[in-house]
Amino acid sequence: MIEYVPHCLKDIIKLNNGLHLTKVKFYAAQLLQAIEYIHTEMKMVHRDLKPQNIMISENDCVKIIDFGDSVVYDKECGPLANESMDK
């Protein structure tokens, strides 16, 4: 089953004419944790992180989507260009 996530960050910013600083900090903290996990645990670089690719669930959880341009990163060799997540 796929989780339904109704809004992307871009839409939330637009609907609310911006975000209160507390919300910015709340979302930023979650986003940084997610990016840290993607980089350290999955050894992956997203390469297309933007408000349209950051979803916000109904209970305010940040979800990163669209890994189509991402690459697996090897510490010694650098990005593995042929290892795109599109495959």
N, C-alpha and C positions, 0 to 999 in steps of 0.2 A: 504494500500500500504506500502511496506517495502522500506526503503531508501537504495539505493545502495552505499556502502562505499568500495572503491576499494583497500585500502592498510591497512595493520596492521603496527604497529610501528616497529616491527622486520624487515619487508621488507624495510621500508623507511630507517632505519639505515643501513641495508645491501647495498641497492642501492646507497646510498650516502657516503659510507665508514665512517659512523658516522654522527653526527649532530652538527651544529654550536651551540654555547652556547645560542644564542638568541632563537633558535628553542627549545632547551632543556627547557629553562625557560618558554617559551610560552606553550609548551605541559604540563609541570609539573604543571603550574598554573591551567590549565583546569582540569587536572587529580585530583589535590587536591580538587578543587571545586566539582567535580563529586563524589569523595569518601566521602567528607563531607556530601553531599546531601544523598547519599546511607545510610550512618551511622545514620544521625540525623533525616531525614524525613522518610525514609523507614525502619529504624531499622534493617538493613541488613548488614551482613559481606560477602564480595565477596569470599574470600578464595582461589582464583586462579588468582590473578592479575599478569600478565606477559605481555611482549611486544606483544605476539601473540593474546592476548585478549584485546588489545587497538587498536582500529581502528582509522584512520585519514581520515576524509572526504576530498572531493576535495577542500573545502574552509577552510581546516586546523582545523576543529572541532574534538575534541577528543570524541570518543564513546567507552564506555566499553561494552564488550560482554561476553557471556558464563557465565551465572549465575547458571550453573548446580550444582556447589559445594557450593553455598552460603547458608547461614542460617539466619533466623530471630533471632534477638538478643533482649532479654528482660533485661532491666537494673537491675531488682531485681533478676531474675532467671538465667541470663547468656544465652548462646546459647541454642536455642530450637532445639535439635538434630533432632527431627522428622519433622521439618519444612523446609526441603530442598526445593529449588525452582524446583527440578525435578518433583515434583508432579503436 
